[in-house]
């Protein structure tokens, strides 16, 4: 009787290995994600495109002159945070889902599902790599904009840093929904791009937020990087912006965890 009971238990143990991630294993996962990401030319574009746009805006005559319809700010003042926001948005809405879908297409996720690597560790390593890239990209744009081209710094630096960090967490959590479901790179891009464009619009990439109709400005307060831009410019109530971002983060995290599949 004991042998009969031991057999299915040992079989289950072989199918479901004990999941444990060491520091060395985590570093190996980070290295794997870095190698995979940098094989794609789109990664370089995500970091370099905003810098190129900033250089173009910074060298156009007249972009440093204050304008009444922008609330006394210059075009450059308005576009530095907007261009900086492109980096986390592209990484979260297209980079993250595409990376996960690529692993799923290669059956790598299915192999991970029967390995001792916990899914949380694998995802955490990918998020760590993307977060580092986002930090470098945002800092590069902001430092160039403020120190080289002379854009005006935000009044409340602590509020801006908090909003950018929480904003990145919010769009990463929403991007994880596409990453949890997409079975191909094309599907991942198709799922993440509309949300990215929505954030582009309400962050003022196409039209400065100050020039949008009042109704659109109000709607933008409830879109992640619309809230981040308001925090940068000092518009609205800071706690409301942070609460909106926290809400997206919690919602996206819970839904993506529920929907996630290995294949």
C-alpha positions as CSV (number, residue, x, y, z in Angstrom):
1,X,0.0,0.0,0.0
2,X,2.8,2.4,0.8
3,X,4.5,1.6,-2.5
4,X,1.3,2.2,-4.4
5,X,1.0,5.6,-2.7
6,X,4.6,6.5,-3.2
7,X,4.5,5.9,-7.0
8,X,2.0,8.8,-7.9
9,X,3.6,11.1,-5.4
10,X,7.1,10.6,-6.9
11,X,5.7,11.0,-10.4
12,X,4.0,14.3,-9.3
13,X,7.3,15.5,-7.8
14,X,9.1,14.8,-11.1
15,X,6.4,16.7,-13.1
16,X,6.3,19.6,-10.6
17,X,9.8,20.3,-9.4
18,X,10.3,22.5,-6.4
19,X,10.6,26.0,-7.6
20,X,13.5,28.0,-6.2
21,X,15.5,30.9,-7.6
22,X,19.0,31.7,-6.3
23,X,20.9,35.0,-6.8
24,X,23.1,33.3,-9.4
25,X,20.1,32.0,-11.2
26,X,18.5,35.5,-11.2
27,X,21.6,37.0,-12.7
28,X,21.6,34.2,-15.4
29,X,18.0,35.1,-16.2
30,X,18.9,38.8,-16.5
31,X,21.8,37.9,-18.8
32,X,19.5,35.8,-21.0
33,X,17.0,38.6,-21.3
34,X,19.7,41.2,-22.1
35,X,21.1,38.9,-24.9
36,X,17.6,38.3,-26.4
37,X,16.5,41.9,-26.2
38,X,19.7,43.3,-27.8
39,X,19.4,40.9,-30.7
40,X,16.3,43.0,-31.8
41,X,17.1,46.3,-33.5
42,X,13.9,47.8,-32.1
43,X,15.6,48.1,-28.7
44,X,18.1,50.6,-29.9
45,X,15.4,52.5,-31.6
46,X,13.4,52.8,-28.4
47,X,16.3,54.5,-26.7
48,X,17.7,56.5,-29.6
49,X,14.5,57.8,-31.2
50,X,13.5,60.0,-28.2
51,X,17.1,61.5,-28.1
52,X,16.9,62.3,-31.9
53,X,13.5,64.0,-31.4
54,X,14.8,66.0,-28.5
55,X,17.8,67.2,-30.5
56,X,15.5,68.2,-33.4
57,X,13.2,70.2,-31.0
58,X,16.2,71.7,-29.2
59,X,17.7,73.1,-32.4
60,X,14.6,74.5,-34.0
61,X,14.6,78.3,-33.6
62,X,11.8,79.6,-31.4
63,X,11.1,76.5,-29.4
64,X,12.7,78.1,-26.3
65,X,10.4,81.1,-26.3
66,X,7.5,81.2,-23.7
67,X,4.1,81.0,-25.2
68,X,0.8,82.1,-23.7
69,X,-1.2,79.2,-25.1
70,X,1.2,76.8,-23.3
71,X,0.7,78.5,-19.9
72,X,3.9,80.6,-20.2
73,X,6.1,77.6,-21.0
74,X,8.1,77.1,-24.1
75,X,7.6,74.3,-26.7
76,X,10.8,72.7,-25.4
77,X,9.6,72.9,-21.8
78,X,6.5,71.0,-22.8
79,X,8.1,68.4,-24.9
80,X,11.0,67.3,-22.7
81,X,8.8,65.2,-20.3
82,X,6.7,64.1,-23.2
83,X,9.7,62.8,-25.2
84,X,11.1,61.2,-22.0
85,X,7.8,59.4,-21.6
86,X,8.2,57.7,-24.9
87,X,10.9,55.4,-23.5
88,X,8.9,53.7,-20.7
89,X,5.8,53.6,-22.9
90,X,7.5,51.8,-25.8
91,X,9.3,49.4,-23.5
92,X,6.1,48.6,-21.5
93,X,3.6,48.5,-24.3
94,X,5.6,46.8,-27.1
95,X,9.0,45.7,-25.7
96,X,7.6,43.7,-22.8
97,X,4.8,41.9,-24.6
98,X,7.0,41.2,-27.6
99,X,9.8,39.7,-25.5
100,X,7.3,37.4,-23.7
101,X,5.6,36.4,-26.9
102,X,8.9,35.6,-28.5
103,X,9.7,33.3,-25.6
104,X,6.3,31.7,-26.0
105,X,6.8,31.3,-29.7
106,X,10.1,29.4,-29.2
107,X,8.5,27.2,-26.5
108,X,10.9,28.6,-24.0
109,X,8.1,29.4,-21.6
110,X,6.8,25.8,-21.7
111,X,10.3,24.6,-20.8
112,X,10.4,27.1,-17.9
113,X,7.1,25.8,-16.7
114,X,8.6,22.4,-15.9
115,X,11.9,23.7,-14.6
116,X,12.8,24.8,-11.0
117,X,12.7,28.4,-12.1
118,X,9.6,30.1,-10.6
119,X,7.6,32.2,-13.1
120,X,7.8,35.2,-10.8
121,X,11.6,35.1,-11.0
122,X,11.7,34.9,-14.8
123,X,9.3,37.8,-15.1
124,X,11.2,39.8,-12.4
125,X,14.4,39.4,-14.4
126,X,12.7,40.8,-17.5
127,X,11.2,43.7,-15.6
128,X,14.5,44.5,-14.1
129,X,16.2,44.7,-17.5
130,X,13.4,46.8,-19.0
131,X,13.4,49.1,-15.9
132,X,17.1,49.7,-16.2
133,X,16.7,50.6,-19.9
134,X,13.8,52.9,-19.0
135,X,15.8,54.7,-16.3
136,X,18.7,55.2,-18.7
137,X,16.5,56.5,-21.5
138,X,14.5,58.9,-19.3
139,X,17.6,60.3,-17.6
140,X,19.3,60.8,-20.9
141,X,16.4,62.8,-22.4
142,X,15.8,64.8,-19.2
143,X,19.4,65.7,-18.6
144,X,20.0,66.6,-22.2
145,X,16.8,68.7,-22.2
146,X,17.5,70.6,-19.0
147,X,21.3,70.9,-19.0
148,X,22.1,71.1,-22.7
149,X,19.1,72.7,-24.3
150,X,18.0,74.8,-21.3
151,X,14.5,73.5,-20.7
152,X,12.8,74.6,-17.5
153,X,13.0,72.1,-14.6
154,X,9.8,71.0,-12.8
155,X,9.0,72.9,-9.6
156,X,8.4,69.7,-7.5
157,X,11.1,67.3,-8.4
158,X,10.0,64.7,-5.8
159,X,6.5,64.6,-7.2
160,X,7.8,64.2,-10.7
161,X,10.1,61.3,-9.8
162,X,7.3,59.6,-7.9
163,X,4.9,60.1,-10.8
164,X,7.4,58.7,-13.4
165,X,8.3,55.7,-11.3
166,X,4.6,54.9,-10.6
167,X,3.7,55.7,-14.2
168,X,6.2,53.2,-15.4
169,X,4.9,50.6,-13.0
170,X,1.4,51.3,-14.2
171,X,2.1,50.9,-17.9
172,X,4.3,47.8,-17.2
173,X,1.4,46.2,-15.4
174,X,-0.9,47.0,-18.3
175,X,1.7,45.8,-20.8
176,X,1.9,42.5,-18.8
177,X,-1.7,41.8,-19.8
178,X,-0.7,41.6,-23.4
179,X,2.5,39.7,-22.4
180,X,0.3,37.2,-20.5
181,X,-1.8,36.4,-23.5
182,X,0.1,37.1,-26.8
183,X,1.2,33.9,-28.6
184,X,3.2,35.7,-31.3
185,X,5.2,38.9,-31.7
186,X,2.7,40.4,-34.1
187,X,-0.2,39.7,-31.7
188,X,1.8,41.3,-28.8
189,X,2.5,44.4,-30.8
190,X,-1.2,44.6,-31.9
191,X,-2.4,44.3,-28.3
192,X,0.1,46.8,-26.8
193,X,0.2,49.5,-29.5
194,X,-3.3,51.0,-29.0
195,X,-2.6,51.6,-25.3
196,X,0.7,53.1,-26.1
197,X,-0.8,55.5,-28.7
198,X,-3.5,56.5,-26.2
199,X,-0.8,57.4,-23.7
200,X,1.2,59.2,-26.4
201,X,-1.8,61.4,-27.2
202,X,-2.6,62.3,-23.6
203,X,1.0,62.9,-22.8
204,X,1.0,65.6,-25.5
205,X,3.2,64.0,-28.1
206,X,0.8,64.9,-31.0
207,X,-0.7,68.0,-29.6
208,X,0.5,69.8,-26.4
209,X,-1.9,69.0,-23.6
210,X,-2.5,72.7,-22.8
211,X,-3.9,73.1,-26.3
212,X,-6.4,70.2,-26.1
213,X,-10.1,70.9,-25.3
214,X,-10.9,71.0,-21.6
215,X,-12.8,67.7,-21.8
216,X,-9.8,65.9,-23.3
217,X,-7.5,67.4,-20.6
218,X,-9.9,66.0,-17.9
219,X,-9.9,62.6,-19.6
220,X,-6.1,62.7,-19.7
221,X,-5.9,62.9,-15.9
222,X,-7.1,59.3,-15.9
223,X,-4.6,58.0,-18.4
224,X,-1.3,56.9,-16.9
225,X,1.1,59.2,-18.7
226,X,-1.5,62.0,-18.9
227,X,-1.4,61.9,-15.1
228,X,2.4,61.9,-15.1
229,X,2.5,65.0,-17.4
230,X,0.1,66.8,-15.1
231,X,2.4,66.0,-12.1
232,X,5.4,67.4,-14.1
233,X,3.6,70.6,-14.9
234,X,2.1,71.0,-11.5
235,X,-1.5,70.7,-12.8
236,X,-4.3,69.2,-10.7
237,X,-4.0,67.4,-7.4
238,X,-0.9,65.2,-6.9
239,X,-2.5,62.5,-4.8
240,X,-5.2,62.0,-7.4
241,X,-2.5,61.5,-10.1
242,X,-0.6,59.0,-7.9
243,X,-3.9,57.2,-7.0
244,X,-4.7,56.8,-10.7
245,X,-1.3,55.3,-11.4
246,X,-1.5,53.0,-8.4
247,X,-5.0,51.8,-9.6
248,X,-3.6,50.9,-13.1
249,X,-0.7,49.1,-11.4
250,X,-2.9,47.0,-9.2
251,X,-5.5,46.2,-11.9
252,X,-2.9,45.3,-14.5
253,X,-0.9,43.1,-12.1
254,X,-3.9,41.2,-10.8
255,X,-5.4,40.6,-14.3
256,X,-2.1,39.6,-15.9
257,X,-1.4,37.1,-13.1
258,X,-4.8,35.6,-13.6
259,X,-4.5,35.4,-17.4
260,X,-0.9,34.4,-17.7
261,X,-0.2,31.2,-19.6
262,X,3.0,29.3,-20.5
263,X,2.0,28.3,-24.0
